[in-house]
Amino acid sequence: MSKIGKYTYPDVVVACGEERFEDEHNDTLLNPVVIIEVLSESTEAYDRGKKFEHYQYLESLAEYLLIAQDSYRVEQYVRQNDRTWTYSEFHDIEDVVPLRAIDCNLVLKDVYAKVV
């Protein structure tokens, strides 16, 4: 997110096509399509607030997911054509989160296997 002078490192990031990096160190991806953060007590407020606000400057970003550690809960933000975001929450172990930007599904049963 060099445009705003902030650097963050998501828990999971997905890029499609050729990855574009800021420099030769290849540690700052400029074109993520999906970003996933696993929430913790110490980072939850930042992940939900300022961090997501900063991520929205990434034009390539289509989906942002927040995954709870202590309960079955995945929150999904999907960018719309008008640059607004829709919100969905999944909290049943049988739920499936559609990741349309990458034509994939995230199955809560798999995410939380041996965790909660």
N, C-alpha and C positions, 0 to 999 in steps of 0.2 A: 504494500500500500504506500509506495513511495510518494505518490501525489500529495499525501497529507503528512508525510514524514513520520509515519508510525509503522512499526514492524511487529507482526504477531505471527505465531506459529500454531496453526490449528492442530487439533488432534488427528483429524483425517481430512484430506483434501483430494478432490478428483478433478482432473483436467481431461479435456477431449482434444484429439488432434495433437498438433505439435505444442509442446510446453514452451512457454516464453518466460525467461528468467531476467531479473534485473541486471545481473552481471555474471561474470565467469565463476563465481562461487556457487551458483545454482541453488541458493537457499531461499530465494524470494521469488515465488511463482507469481507471475503477473496475470495469468488467465485461468483461475480456478472456475469450475462450473458448479461444483457442490463443495460445501464446507460443513464439516461435522465437528461439534464440540461436545465433549463429555463433561457434564457439570460436576463441580465439586463445591463444597462450602466456601472455599477461599476464592473461587473464580466465577461463581454463578452470576453475581450481580454484574460483573464486567462482561461476561459472555453475552448476557441478555441486553446489556445497555450499550456502552461506548464501543465495545468490540464489534457488535453487530452494526452499529452506526458507521463505523469505519469500513467494514466489509461492503457496505452498500455502495461505496465509491468504485468498487470493482465491477466494471461493466459486464464482464463475462459471467459473474456470479448469478446463477439461476435459482439455487436452492440452498437454504441454511437450516441445519438440523441441530437441535439441542437434545442430548440424551441424558436422562437422569440415572444416577448410580444406585439410588436407594429405593427406587420404585419403578414399576413398569410405566414409563412415560417418555415418549418421543414427541418433540414439538417440531413442526415443519413450517418454514416460511418459504413461499414460492413467489418469485418476482413475476409480476404481470407485465403485459405489453406497455401499460401506461406508467410503469416504473413503481407502482405500488406493490405491496406484499400481501399475500393471503396467508392466513394462519390456520393450521390444523393441528389437533392433538390426538395422539394415539396412546391408549393406556391399557389395552387388553392384550394379554400374552399372545392371543391369536391374531392380533392386528397385523396388517401389512402396509407399510409406508411406500406409496408409489413415488419413485424418483424418476419423474418423466424426462428430466433434462438429460439423463444418461440411460434411459430405457431399462430400468432395473427396479427391483423391489427390495426393500429392507424388511425382513421378517422379525418381529419382536421376539419370537420364540428363539431365533438364532442369536440375536443380539444379547439376550439375557440368559442364555444357556450357562448354567453353573455360576451365575452371578448373584441374583437376588433370591 
